[in-house]
Amino acid sequence: MVWLPVLVAALPLVGSAFAALSGRTGWAAAATAASAAASLLLAVVVATVTITGAPLASAGAFVYVDGLGGFFLVTVAAVVLLASLGSASYLAVEERSGQLSVRRVRIYFGAFGLFAAAMLAAVETANLGLLFILVEAATLASVVLVPIEGRTEGLEAGWRYVIISSLGITVALVGALFLFYSASALPGSAEAHLAWPFLLAHAHQLAPTALRLGFLLGVVGYGTKVGLAPMHTWLPDAHAEAPAPASAMLSGALLNVGMYAIIRLLAIANRGLGSQYGGRTMLIFGFLSVLVGVVFMIRRRDFKRLFAYSSVEHMGIIAVGLGFGGVLGIYGALLHSLNHSLGKTILFLSGGSVALAYGTRRTDRLGGVVGAMPWTGALLLGAALAILGAPPFGLFISEFTIVRAGLAGDQPWLVALLLALLAVAFLAFIRTVGGMLLGAPRGVHREPYRGSREHLLAVGPSVVGLLALLGLGLWIPSWLNSLLAHSVALVR
Amino acid sequence: MQELTLASPGGAVLSLDAVLILLSALACLGSKLFDRYLTYYALQSVLLAVAAATAAYLEGDPALWVLAGLTLVLKGWAIPAAARHWLVQRLDLKRDSGITTGLSLTLVLGTALCAFAYLAVSPERLAHGLLAASVVPISTAVVLLGALAMVVRRHMVAQLIGWLIMENGVFLGAITLTASFPLIVEVGIFFDLLAGFLIMLAMTTGLAERISPLPIGRSGRDS
C-alpha cells in the first residue's frame, strides 16, 4: 500500500508536466485542477487507512503516514484543490489582460505542481532529513510564484522570502543533525536514527542535551516557515505580493507543513524532556506571534497584508494550543490548523477577485464591494467573520477548545491575555474589511471574469470552503474526529 | 564505527581540516571584496571535499567518495565560477558597501559565536559513538558564522554567499560526524542547494536589471 501515498504526492506533477509540454495554458490549468482533485480523493483514502490500521510505511520510514500525517495530508490536499481551481480563473484573467505572458502562466503552473507535490510529500515522510529536503523544495518552488506578476516589489519580497526561509530551514537541518546525534549511542540503523517513529519510541534514551538543542533549533527553523514571531518578517511581503491563489497555498498549506514538522518534534520533546519544556517553548513563541500579528493588523491598509498578519496571529494561536497541551489543547490546535487553512484560502481567493476587479489592494480606495460583487463580497464577509472566530463557523469551535485547554491548566491568566488579543484582532480586522465591503461605493469596478465557467471557477471554491467551515462549526464528522483523536494520541 | 580522537591520524586530519574550514569562514567574514568572498568560499568547499574524502577513506564507504567528488566539482568549482561570472563580473561588483557593522566588530561577533558554539555543544556533552566529536562545535560555529554574514550584510550577493557558507557548515557536520548519515538525504540536500543557488542567481540578476546599484537593505515595507 506504500504506493498510495507516493501517488498522492506525485499526482500534482501531472499539472507541471502539462505546463512544461503544452503551450495551451487552459490545458495546464485543467490538468492541475483534475490532478489536485484526484490527489485529495486518494489522500482521504490514505487517511482512512491510517485510522483503521497501522501506519503506511516503507523501509527506513522514508514513506510513513500515520494519523497525524494523514490529517495534514488531507488539509494540504484540500487547499491545493481549492487553490488550483482559483488559479484557473485568476490566471486566465491575468493572461487575457496581458499582465502575464503565456510563458509566465506556464511557469506558474509548472511551479504550482512542484510546490503542491513537495508539500504533500513532506507530510508523508518520517525521515527528518527528507522532511528538510521536501520543505526546502516546497519553499524554492513557491519562491518562483511570488514575483511572477513581474513587479519589482514582488522580486524583493521573493528575495526576502527565499533568503530568510533558507536560513531558517538550514537551522532546522542542524536541529535534525542534533537529534541524529542524540540517538547515535542507541542500536539501530542510520536511517532509524533519523526517523521519527524510532526517535519517539526511544525518546527517553536520547541524550538530553542534544535532544534539547535539536528541538529548539527545529522549532526556530521550521518556525521561520510557519511565521512564528520573531521569524515572521518575510511572510507579509511574500503573501501580499504573490498572485492570490499562490498566497492561498502559502498561507493555507505551506504554513501547516511547517507546523506539522514542529508538532513531530514537539512529540519527541514531550516524551523525552517532559511536556513542561516543550509546552513552555510553544507558549512563548505562540503568544509572541499572536501579539505581533494583532499589533500589525491595526490600521493595515493593504488587505492582503492584513490577511498575512492574520496568518501570523493564527499560527500563534495554534502554537498556544500546543503549548497548553493535553488532549484538548492538541485537539484544538490541530482542528484550528484545518479551519484556518480553509478560511484563509477563501479570503485570499475572494480577495484576489477584488484586486483583479478594482486594480488595487488598498482598503482606503475600496468601498461597497458587496454591492458591486455580491457573491465575492458576501464570501469575503463570511470568511472574515469565520477567521475572526465568530460562531457558527469552525474557528469558533477550535478556538473555544484551545481556551478550554488553557482554563484546565494552571495559568488561567494566559487565557485572559489570549482573549484580549483576539478581541483587538476582531476590531482591527472588521474595521478595515467592513469599510471596504460595506461602506459607500468607492473605486472603479470592472468585472474581471468572462463567461459562466470563469465565474463559477472564481466563486465555486470559496463557496465550498465556506460551507465546509460552516459544517465544521456545527458538527465534526466521526471520521475527522477519529483522525484527530489518533493524532492527539501520537503527540501527547 | 570507531570513535576518532586527536590521537589517531584520521582524527587529526579531520580536526585540522575542520579548523581550516572555520578559518576560511572567518576570513570571508573579515573581507570586503566580492571576489574574495567567492575565493574563500571555494577554498572552504575544497577543504570540505577533503574532509569528505578523509571520512570516506576511514569508513571505506564508496558513497562518501561520490559525495566528496560532488562537493569538489560543484561547490569547489561550479558554484563559485558561476557566481563569479554571472554576478561579480556581469554586475561589476567590487567592494561591498552594504555591511552594517564595521569589520572589526563583525570579527568580534564572529569569534564570540565560535566561543558560544563551543560552550553550547562541547564534545564531552554529546552522546558517544560519533566519528569525530571534536568537529561538532566547529561545524556549529561555521553555521553561525554563515548566519552572521547573512545578517550583517545587506547586499544580496553577500547574503547568498553567507547562506552557502552555512550549508557548508551543515555538510561538515553531516559528513564527518556521522559517516553513516543516509546518502539519499545528503544527495537531496545537495540538490536543494543547487536549485536554491540557481533561483537566487536568477532573482539577483532579475533585480539588478531593475534597480541599480543593487544593495537591497530595506526591511519589510508596511503600508
Boltz contact constraints between the chains, C-beta under 6 A:
constraints:
  - contact:
      token1: [A, 129]
      token2: [B, 185]
      max_distance: 6.0
  - contact:
      token1: [A, 133]
      token2: [B, 188]
      max_distance: 6.0
  - contact:
      token1: [A, 133]
      token2: [B, 192]
      max_distance: 6.0
  - contact:
      token1: [A, 136]
      token2: [B, 192]
      max_distance: 6.0
  - contact:
      token1: [A, 140]
      token2: [B, 195]
      max_distance: 6.0
  - contact:
      token1: [A, 140]
      token2: [B, 196]
      max_distance: 6.0
  - contact:
      token1: [A, 140]
      token2: [B, 199]
      max_distance: 6.0
  - contact:
      token1: [A, 143]
      token2: [B, 199]
      max_distance: 6.0
  - contact:
      token1: [A, 152]
      token2: [B, 210]
      max_distance: 6.0
  - contact:
      token1: [A, 155]
      token2: [B, 206]
      max_distance: 6.0
  - contact:
      token1: [A, 155]
      token2: [B, 207]
      max_distance: 6.0
  - contact:
      token1: [A, 159]
      token2: [B, 203]
      max_distance: 6.0
  - contact:
      token1: [A, 163]
      token2: [B, 159]
      max_distance: 6.0
  - contact:
      token1: [A, 166]
      token2: [B, 163]
      max_distance: 6.0
  - contact:
      token1: [A, 166]
      token2: [B, 196]
      max_distance: 6.0
  - contact:
      token1: [A, 167]
      token2: [B, 150]
      max_distance: 6.0
  - contact:
      token1: [A, 170]
      token2: [B, 166]
      max_distance: 6.0
  - contact:
      token1: [A, 173]
      token2: [B, 170]
      max_distance: 6.0
  - contact:
      token1: [A, 174]
      token2: [B, 143]
      max_distance: 6.0
  - contact:
      token1: [A, 174]
      token2: [B, 170]
      max_distance: 6.0
  - contact:
      token1: [A, 177]
      token2: [B, 173]
      max_distance: 6.0
  - contact:
      token1: [A, 181]
      token2: [B, 126]
      max_distance: 6.0
  - contact:
      token1: [A, 181]
      token2: [B, 127]
      max_distance: 6.0
  - contact:
      token1: [A, 184]
      token2: [B, 127]
      max_distance: 6.0
  - contact:
      token1: [A, 184]
      token2: [B, 129]
      max_distance: 6.0
  - contact:
      token1: [A, 184]
      token2: [B, 130]
      max_distance: 6.0
  - contact:
      token1: [A, 185]
      token2: [B, 127]
      max_distance: 6.0
  - contact:
      token1: [A, 185]
      token2: [B, 128]
      max_distance: 6.0
  - contact:
      token1: [A, 185]
      token2: [B, 129]
      max_distance: 6.0
  - contact:
      token1: [A, 190]
      token2: [B, 180]
      max_distance: 6.0
  - contact:
      token1: [A, 190]
      token2: [B, 182]
      max_distance: 6.0
  - contact:
      token1: [A, 191]
      token2: [B, 182]
      max_distance: 6.0
  - contact:
      token1: [A, 207]
      token2: [B, 127]
      max_distance: 6.0
  - contact:
      token1: [A, 209]
      token2: [B, 125]
      max_distance: 6.0
  - contact:
      token1: [A, 210]
      token2: [B, 126]
      max_distance: 6.0
  - contact:
      token1: [A, 233]
      token2: [B, 220]
      max_distance: 6.0
  - contact:
      token1: [A, 237]
      token2: [B, 220]
      max_distance: 6.0
  - contact:
      token1: [A, 301]
      token2: [B, 223]
      max_distance: 6.0
  - contact:
      token1: [A, 302]
      token2: [B, 223]
      max_distance: 6.0
